[in-house]
Amino acid sequence: MEVYPPPQNRSYMDVQLLKKIIWEVTGNEKLEIQKHSKLYDDLGLCSFDMMVIIGLLEDKYKKSVDIKCFSNDLTVEGLLNSIH
């Protein structure tokens, strides 16, 4: 697995990095992922997928995901904004 640089701000590049992680977890590189895509409804992710994605994000960014913050916005952007 690739190691990604830590996020400095929520940019286009962060969305691209998260896309790679989601594609890696789902095995579906044809998923159309946008900043405002809903992780469960639009992308069809399940709870297990989310735990794997969160674990990969925490490992790659060496940061933690604030689950309480994330639970308020279950989108790609919401997940990126919950990394602290």
N, C-alpha and C positions, 0 to 999 in steps of 0.2 A: 504494500500500500504506500501511496505517496504521502509525504509529510508536507503540510500546507503552512504557509506563513501565518502568524497570528494577525487577527484583524486590528487595524488601526481605526478605521471608521467603517460604517455600513455602506459599502460601495458595490458597484457592479461586480467587481472581482469577488467579493464575498459571496454573492449570489451564485457565481460560476463555481466556486469551490463547494458550496453546499449542493449544487446540482450534481457534481461529480460523486459526492458522498451518497446522495439519494439514488443515483443510477447504480452505484456500486452495491448498495443494500438491496435494491429491488431487482437488479439484473435487467432493467428495462431502460436503455438509453434513448428510447423513443418518447418517454414521458416529456410533455411540454411543461416546463417548470418556469414560473414567473415569480417575481417578488411577492405578489399578492395571492399566489396559489394557496388554497387551503390544503394542509397536509393530509388530513383524513378524507375530506369530501372530494376535492379536486384530483388529488394524486393517489387516493386509495390506499394510503398507508395504514397499517394496523398498530396497535400498542407495542407489539414486539419490534416492529420496524423502527418505531420512534425511539425505543430504548437503545437499540443498536446505533441509530444515527446520533443520538445524544452522546453515547459513549465514544463514538468515533470523533465527534466534534471536540469533546473534552480532552481526548488524547492528542488530537492534532493541534489544537489551539493552546493546550496546557492551561485552560481556563475551565470554569464550571458554568453549567447552564442553570439559570434560576428558574426552576420548574414553576413556581408561583407566578412569576412574570410571564413565562411562556404560556401558561394556561389561560391567560387573558387574550392572547392573540395567536391562534393556532395556524399561522401562515408561515411561509418561508421567511419573510421579513421579521415576523414575530419571534421566530426561533433565533435568527441572527441577533436581534436586539436583546435577547435574554442571555447572551454570552457575557459573563463578567469575569 
